[in-house]
């Protein structure tokens, strides 16, 4: 999982607004701001973890990056190529380089197809191999994810949840992608199975030189597999930093609250749990200024007026919070 610092994905000012219809003639009366002006990079060979509550825009952002959804505004660059507005016929050759592992291994696999057919299908679509080569590749991939050759003749319902997710991973690998998005790929699995799938993904990343975007709501899971972590809140990035820095010294009050809620195995080390008041605001009517201010214990007047931008605090640690910037936008010094 060595980070080469060569950029694979660049995201700039990305937005995705879904229209809200109302009235007798179903006019657009507002917008759900699922992703609201975010920018970040993903480097080749790394795993960038994305965390946040349900409704924070994590999954929408993941679908935007591989163009399962079209952005409202902004730019997505993949491997040096602007893919923001590429038509489907030009996107198809790129699809084999970008794959997704979905959250629900029960819903993401067609129950009418055998496992062999499921894994082989992307290769047929991309027309990358002859029939005999495809079948050999299916057997090879099943072995890579810990399943035997006989599995290719069976149907998804004959497997456990963990095994189905292994099939989903094999399917994602079938076109030899550079970039895989895991959209909560272990959240539907038993805890005992989660670590097995995470370890499998880490091993495959080393073997195939993969780059991951790993989406989850469980900070413990993200810490296990990620190199860097971005925290999303209401369609925006609140904080992004290398894993160790984020977990040892979170800066944003929202990140601090999330990390304080992680169960600790060290009985000698007491951690004060930060409780957030209220519910996540509606993305169709977000608060003015800082979207977190309505639940933030450290909010002040400026937070209601001015939306904070990501500020570089050094060592690749960025935070969007007025606690760390002066009125003129310059960075404050952190006092330890």
C-alpha positions, 0 to 999 in steps of 0.5 A: 500500500505504498503511496507513489504520490502520482495522482490517479484521480483529481476532483475539483469543485464537484457538485451533484444537486438532485431536483425536488419536484412539487405542485400539480405540474411538478415544477422544480421547487428546490434541490437536494445538495448531495455533493456540494463543492468538494475537491481532493486527489487520490494517489496511485496505490493508496487507499483513501477512506471516506467516512460520515453519517448516512446522508452525508453524500459518500455513496453519491460521490463514489458514483460520480467518480466513475460516472454512474451519475453525471455531476451538476458542476465540477471536474473529474480527471482520471489518469490525466483525462477529463472524464466529466462530460465524456459520452458513454461511447468514449467512457466504455473503454475507460470502464475496465479501469474503474470498477465498483464493489457494492454494499449489498452482496445479495442485491448486486449479483444477478440471481439468474446467472452462475458465478462463472457467468457473473465474473465473465460478463465484464470481460465479454462486454469489454471484449478483452479475451477469447472464450477459453481465456475468459474461463481460465481467468474466471477460475484464476480469480476465484482462486484469488478470492479464496473460492474453488473452481466448482464455485463457477457452476453455482448460483449466488444464493448458494453462498454466504454473505462473505462468499458473495462479496468475494464473488463481487470482488472477483467480478470487479477484478475481471477487467484488471482495473486500476481503481476500485471504489468500495461502497460500504463493501463490508457493512452488510457482513458479520463482524467475524467476516469483515476482517477477512474481506478487508485483509483480502482487499489489502492483499489484492491491492498489493498484488494488482497495484490497485488504488482504492476509494473505500466508503464506510460509516464505521471509523474502525473499519476505515482505519484498518485499511486506509492510508488517508481519510476524508470526513464528509458532512452534508455533502462537504469535506470537513477534514482530510488527513493521513490516517494516523494524524486524523485518528491521533489528532482530529481537528474538526469538531465533527471528526472529534465527535466521531472518533470519540464514539469509537469503542476503545479496547484499552481499559486504562485509557478513558476517552470522553465521548462527545455527544452531538445534539440534534439530527443531520440537517436536510441536504435540501435546506442546509444551514447557512455558513458552516453546515455543521454549526447547528450541532457544533459545541464550538460554533460562534457568530462567524460560523453562521455567516461564512462557509469555511474552506479547507485549510492546509494545516501542514503535513497533508492535514486539511480542515474546514473550520473557522477555529483554525483560520483568522477573519482574513482567511490566514491560518491560525497556529495550533496551540498544543 
